[in-house]
Amino acid sequence: MISTGDLKRGISLELDGELYRLLEFNHIKMGRGSAQVRMKLRNLRSGSTTERTVQAGERFQRARLDSSTVQFLYADEDTYHFMNTETYDQITVPASLIADDVKFLKENMEVELLSYGDETIAIDLPPNVELKITYTEPGIKGDTASGTTKPATVETGAVVQVPLFINMDETIRVDTRTGQYIERVGKV
């Protein structure tokens, strides 16, 4: 069991017979009455998100998910193919389970495959990935301290906001949880 005081972003909970992953939570203390916790949850089976408000101190059943390291091989129409790095078994995952993570998924990338019993639930990307920029407007020399950004398309097709001095064919590090630029890694 886990209490509202022990909540962390990304943990899995079992609520009303469904599996959820905690996306966000916020403790709210009203002027009168007890504190509440507002949670934003994603259903791990359907992919839908929901918000739920509970009393502070309420306890939940933590879902125990099995994790295995897999390597992304390729994708076809609506299926993604992975290989278990220990057993070399190939695993197919429907696109609906990958959801927004596909924006940062590259071939040969190692990710964690989460399963509940024999049922594949989700993939867990590393906290950050290095991606090559395939298109962006030309950089402006010396414009490094302004704090303004421009859109850049990376090799996976995702669009990331980057500083003005970043150019095409450079490699950047991107936070997979927020989709934000972290730093420039170098030219390829």
N, C-alpha and C positions, 0 to 999 in steps of 0.2 A: 504494500500500500504506500501511496505517496500523498503528502499533504500539500496544500496550496503554498505553503512556505518553502517547499522543496522544488517547486516547478522550475524547469529550465527549458529554454527554447530547443525544439527538436526531439524532445522525449516522446515516447509513444504511450498512449493511455487507452484503456478499455472502458468505454462508457456506453451504457444501455445496449450491450452486446455488440457494439461496433468498435473498430480500431481507428484511433485518431492520432495524428501527429500534431503537437503543439507548435503553432507558428509564431504566435505572439501572446503575451499576457501582460496585464496591467493591474496593479493593486490600487483600489479606489477606497479612500476613507471619506465617508460622508460626514457632515456636521453632526448628525444624530444617527444613532444606530451602529450596527457593526460594520466592519470593513468588508468589501467585496472584491472579488477577483474576476476581471473580464478576460476571457480567453478566446483566441481565434484558433480554430482547429481545422485540419484537413482530414477528411475521411480517407483512409489509406486504401480502401477497396474501390470507392467510386470516384475519388479525386475531388469531390465537392468540398467547399469550405463553409464553415458555420461559426457563429459566435455564440458563446455561452457565458452567462454570469452566475457565479456561485458565491456562497458565503466563505469568508476567510476561515481557514482551519478545516474545511471539508477535505475528505480523503477520497482518493481514486485508486483503482486497480491499475498498476503499471503493466503494460503489455510487454512480454518478453519476446523480442524478435531475435531470430538467428541471423547472423551476419557472415557472409563469405565474400572473399575477394574474387572479383571477376574482371575479365578484360573485354572491353567492347570491341566486337569484330566488325559488324556492318549492320545496316538497316535496309529493309525493303519496305514496301508500301506502308503497312501499319504494324510491323513487327521489328523488334530490335534483337539482335543476336549477340550473346555474350558467351565467354568460355571461362569456366571455373579454373583458376590458376593452379589449384592443387590436384584436382582429379581429371582435368582436361575435358570434362563434360560440357556439351554445348547447351545453353539455356536460351529459350526464346521468351521475350517479354513484350506484351502488347504495348503499343504507343500510349494508351490511356494511363498506364502506370508511370510512365516517364514524365509526363506533363511538361512543365516549363524547364526541366533539367536538360532537355534536348538542346537548348541554346548553347550549352557549354560542353557538350559531349563530343569528343574527338575519337577517331579510330585508334585502336590500340591503347586507349586510356584505361587505367585500372580504377574501378569503383567498388563500392560495397553493395552487395545485393542483400536486401532484407527480406526475410521470409518468416511466416507465422505458421508453424507446422510444415506442411508440404506446399503451402500456398505462397507464391511470390507476391510481395506487397509493394515494394518500392526499391529504388536505387538511391544510394547516398554518394554524391559527388565529393571529391576532396574540397577543402575549404577554399582553395584558389587554384586557378589553372593558367597556363601560359598559352596565349593565342596570338597568331599572326594577323596583323591588320591587312585586309585585302583592299579596302577602299576608305579614303578620307580625303578631305580637302588638304591642299599643301600646307605645311607648317610655316609659321612665321618666326624667323630667327630673332632671338632675344625676347620673345614674348613668353616669359616663364613665370612671372609673379602676379599676373593679373587675376588668376583664379577662374577665368572663363573657360568654357569647354566647347567642344564641337563633337558631332556624331562620327563614329568610326565603325565600319562593318568589319567583323573579324571572320576568320576562316570557317566558323561554324554557321555563319549567317546572322548571328546576333549583332545588334547595334549597341555600342557602349559609348558613353560620354567620356571623352579624353581631353587632356589639356591641349592648347593650341599648338604647342611645339612638337607634337607627335605626328609622324609621317607614315605613308604607306610602307609596307614591307618591314615594319618594325614589330617586335614581339612585346606584348604587354602582359602583365599579370592582372587577372580579374577575380574579384571575390564572387564565388558561385552562389552564395546565399543572398547577396544584395544586387549582383549584376554591376557593381561599380568598379571603376578603374582603381588599381592599387599603385602600380609603378611600371616604369618602362624597364624591360629586361634587356633588349638589344635588337640589333638587326639580324635577320636570318641570312 
